[in-house]
Amino acid sequence: MAVIHHTTVQPTKLELLTTWLPTRPWYQGGEARPGLAKSGGFRLDDPQGEVGIEFMVTTDTSGPAPVTYFVPLTYRGAPLEGAEAALVGTMEHGVLGRRWVYDGCQDPVLAEQLFALVEGRAQAQAQSTSDAPDPTITRSCTAPSLPSGTFTATVTDDHEGTDIAAAGATLHLNRVLHPAGEGDPLPEGATGHVAGPWRTSDDAEVRGAFAVLRTA
């Protein structure tokens, strides 16, 4: 179980993302500095209790229309070997000290737990409360089995989002979020999903798909 410490971090997560987001191929902002606000999210537990796993939803209001992004992050107490390109930045945590913050899609601990969530082997947790399941996060899976344990994933970013592929299964993460209409079906060929709520820039609650599963 992850313990949520209500303390200070320097720089803040949103300050780190303000620099990092414009470097991503799926970023839709212009030349202006992003104006980010927290819009929602959830967490997953690392069974080993070593890695913090957070799925943050943040909205950029710097452009002509707000854009909402889905940003998985991991927090580690030491650098992740071989993941220099995935480093979002470092921050000083008021309780835990220095933390290395990574693009979670590139972190094998997050990938393993995200597949487990889709299959129903892991449970979404509240973003800001310890030991509190988050029932607003829904999932489905009709695939017979998904990768589990230690596995190697191939991660691909493009202008549409991020694919995490392993053992014949691919999770497509919708990096730019759009509200779904009530009863909207999954895309053709999808065999699972993760969905949840977030708040818009005018403080309305909407829901949509965070990730969509396809299997060979």
C-alpha positions as CSV (number, residue, x, y, z in Angstrom):
1,M,0.0,0.0,0.0
2,A,1.3,3.4,-1.0
3,V,1.4,6.0,1.8
4,I,0.5,9.5,0.7
5,H,2.6,12.1,2.5
6,H,1.0,15.5,2.7
7,T,4.1,17.6,2.5
8,T,6.1,20.0,0.2
9,V,7.9,19.1,-3.0
10,Q,10.3,21.3,-4.8
11,P,9.8,21.8,-7.7
12,T,6.2,20.8,-7.8
13,K,4.9,18.2,-10.2
14,L,3.1,20.8,-12.3
15,E,6.3,22.8,-12.5
16,L,8.2,19.8,-13.8
17,L,5.4,19.1,-16.4
18,T,5.4,22.7,-17.6
19,T,8.9,22.1,-19.0
20,W,8.5,18.5,-20.0
21,L,5.1,18.4,-21.8
22,P,6.1,20.6,-24.7
23,T,8.8,18.1,-25.6
24,R,6.2,15.3,-26.3
25,P,5.0,14.5,-29.8
26,W,1.4,14.4,-28.6
27,Y,1.5,17.9,-27.0
28,Q,-1.0,20.2,-28.6
29,G,0.0,23.6,-27.2
30,G,1.7,26.3,-29.1
31,E,4.8,28.4,-28.3
32,A,3.3,29.8,-25.1
33,R,4.4,28.3,-21.8
34,P,1.8,25.8,-20.6
35,G,-0.6,27.0,-17.9
36,L,-1.3,23.7,-16.0
37,A,-3.8,22.8,-13.4
38,K,-4.5,19.5,-11.7
39,S,-7.8,18.0,-13.1
40,G,-7.9,14.5,-11.6
41,G,-6.1,11.2,-11.6
42,F,-5.5,8.1,-9.5
43,R,-2.8,5.8,-8.2
44,L,-1.7,2.2,-8.3
45,D,0.3,0.4,-5.7
46,D,3.7,-1.1,-6.3
47,P,3.6,-4.6,-4.7
48,Q,7.2,-4.1,-3.6
49,G,6.4,-0.8,-2.0
50,E,9.4,0.9,-3.7
51,V,8.0,2.9,-6.6
52,G,5.3,5.6,-6.5
53,I,2.8,5.2,-9.4
54,E,0.5,8.1,-10.2
55,F,-1.8,8.7,-13.2
56,M,-2.2,12.5,-13.3
57,V,-4.8,14.4,-15.4
58,T,-3.8,18.0,-16.0
59,T,-5.4,20.7,-18.1
60,D,-3.5,23.4,-20.0
61,T,-5.3,26.7,-20.4
62,S,-2.6,28.7,-22.1
63,G,-4.1,28.3,-25.6
64,P,-7.3,29.4,-27.3
65,A,-9.1,26.3,-25.9
66,P,-8.2,24.1,-22.9
67,V,-6.4,20.8,-23.5
68,T,-6.4,18.0,-21.0
69,Y,-3.6,15.5,-20.8
70,F,-3.2,12.1,-19.2
71,V,0.2,11.8,-17.7
72,P,1.4,8.6,-15.9
73,L,4.3,9.2,-13.6
74,T,6.6,7.2,-11.4
75,Y,8.6,8.4,-8.4
76,R,11.8,6.6,-7.4
77,G,14.3,7.0,-4.6
78,A,17.2,6.3,-7.0
79,P,17.7,6.7,-10.8
80,L,16.2,3.9,-13.0
81,E,19.0,2.4,-14.9
82,G,18.9,2.9,-18.6
83,A,15.9,5.3,-18.4
84,E,17.7,8.6,-18.8
85,A,15.5,9.6,-21.8
86,A,12.4,9.0,-19.7
87,L,13.4,11.3,-16.9
88,V,10.9,14.1,-16.3
89,G,13.1,15.7,-13.6
90,T,14.0,15.4,-9.9
91,M,12.3,17.0,-6.9
92,E,13.0,17.3,-3.2
93,H,10.2,15.6,-1.2
94,G,9.7,17.0,2.4
95,V,9.6,13.4,3.8
96,L,11.3,11.1,1.4
97,G,14.1,13.4,0.1
98,R,15.2,13.4,-3.5
99,R,12.9,11.7,-5.9
100,W,13.5,10.9,-9.5
101,V,10.3,11.4,-11.6
102,Y,9.8,9.4,-14.8
103,D,7.5,9.2,-17.7
104,G,5.6,6.2,-16.2
105,C,5.0,4.6,-19.6
106,Q,8.7,3.9,-19.7
107,D,8.9,2.4,-16.3
108,P,8.4,-1.4,-16.1
109,V,6.8,-1.2,-12.7
110,L,4.0,1.0,-13.9
111,A,3.5,-1.0,-17.1
112,E,3.1,-4.2,-15.2
113,Q,0.6,-2.7,-12.8
114,L,-1.4,-1.0,-15.6
115,F,-1.9,-4.3,-17.4
116,A,-2.9,-5.8,-14.0
117,L,-5.5,-3.1,-13.6
118,V,-7.0,-3.7,-17.0
119,E,-7.2,-7.4,-16.2
120,G,-8.7,-6.9,-12.7
121,R,-5.6,-8.1,-10.8
122,A,-4.9,-4.6,-9.4
123,Q,-7.2,-2.0,-7.9
124,A,-7.1,1.8,-8.6
125,Q,-6.4,3.9,-5.5
126,A,-7.4,7.4,-4.7
127,Q,-4.9,10.0,-5.8
128,S,-4.4,11.9,-2.5
129,T,-5.5,9.4,0.2
130,S,-3.7,6.4,1.6
131,D,-5.4,3.0,1.4
132,A,-8.5,4.3,-0.3
133,P,-9.7,2.4,-3.4
134,D,-11.1,4.7,-6.1
135,P,-14.4,3.2,-7.5
136,T,-14.7,5.9,-10.1
137,I,-12.0,4.2,-12.2
138,T,-13.5,1.5,-14.3
139,R,-12.0,-1.2,-16.4
140,S,-12.9,-4.1,-18.7
141,C,-11.0,-7.0,-20.3
142,T,-12.2,-9.7,-22.7
143,A,-8.7,-10.9,-23.5
144,P,-7.9,-14.4,-22.2
145,S,-4.7,-13.2,-20.5
146,L,-2.4,-10.3,-20.3
147,P,1.4,-9.9,-19.6
148,S,2.2,-10.4,-15.9
149,G,5.3,-10.7,-13.7
150,T,8.5,-9.4,-15.2
151,F,8.2,-8.6,-18.9
152,T,9.7,-6.4,-21.5
153,A,7.4,-3.8,-23.1
154,T,8.0,-1.7,-26.3
155,V,6.9,1.9,-25.8
156,T,6.0,4.1,-28.8
157,D,5.0,7.8,-28.7
158,D,3.4,9.6,-31.6
159,H,1.1,12.5,-32.2
160,E,-2.0,10.5,-31.1
161,G,-0.7,9.1,-27.8
162,T,1.5,6.3,-26.4
163,D,1.4,2.5,-27.1
164,I,2.8,0.0,-24.5
165,A,3.1,-3.3,-26.2
166,A,4.1,-6.7,-24.7
167,A,3.4,-10.3,-25.5
168,G,0.7,-9.7,-28.1
169,A,-1.1,-7.1,-26.1
170,T,-1.0,-3.3,-26.7
171,L,-2.3,-0.6,-24.4
172,H,-3.0,2.7,-26.2
173,L,-2.9,5.6,-23.8
174,N,-5.0,8.6,-24.8
175,R,-2.6,11.3,-23.9
176,V,-5.1,14.0,-25.0
177,L,-8.4,13.3,-23.2
178,H,-11.9,13.8,-24.6
179,P,-15.1,13.3,-22.8
180,A,-17.1,10.3,-23.9
181,G,-20.8,10.4,-24.5
182,E,-23.0,8.2,-22.2
183,G,-22.9,4.6,-23.5
184,D,-20.1,5.3,-26.1
185,P,-18.8,1.9,-27.3
186,L,-15.1,1.0,-27.3
187,P,-13.2,1.5,-30.6
188,E,-13.5,-1.4,-33.1
189,G,-11.2,-4.2,-32.2
190,A,-10.7,-3.1,-28.5
191,T,-10.6,-5.9,-25.9
192,G,-10.4,-3.8,-22.8
193,H,-10.1,-0.3,-21.3
194,V,-9.5,1.9,-18.3
195,A,-11.7,5.0,-17.9
196,G,-12.4,7.6,-15.3
197,P,-13.4,11.1,-14.5
198,W,-11.7,14.5,-14.5
199,R,-12.8,18.1,-14.1
200,T,-12.9,20.6,-16.9
201,S,-11.5,24.1,-16.7
202,D,-15.0,25.4,-15.8
203,D,-15.2,22.8,-13.0
204,A,-17.6,20.4,-14.7
205,E,-17.0,16.6,-14.1
206,V,-16.7,14.5,-17.3
207,R,-15.5,11.0,-18.0
208,G,-13.6,9.3,-20.8
209,A,-11.2,6.5,-21.7
210,F,-7.6,6.8,-20.4
211,A,-6.4,3.6,-22.1
212,V,-7.7,1.1,-24.6
213,L,-6.5,-2.5,-24.9
214,R,-6.0,-4.4,-28.2
215,T,-4.8,-8.0,-28.4
216,A,-3.5,-10.0,-31.3
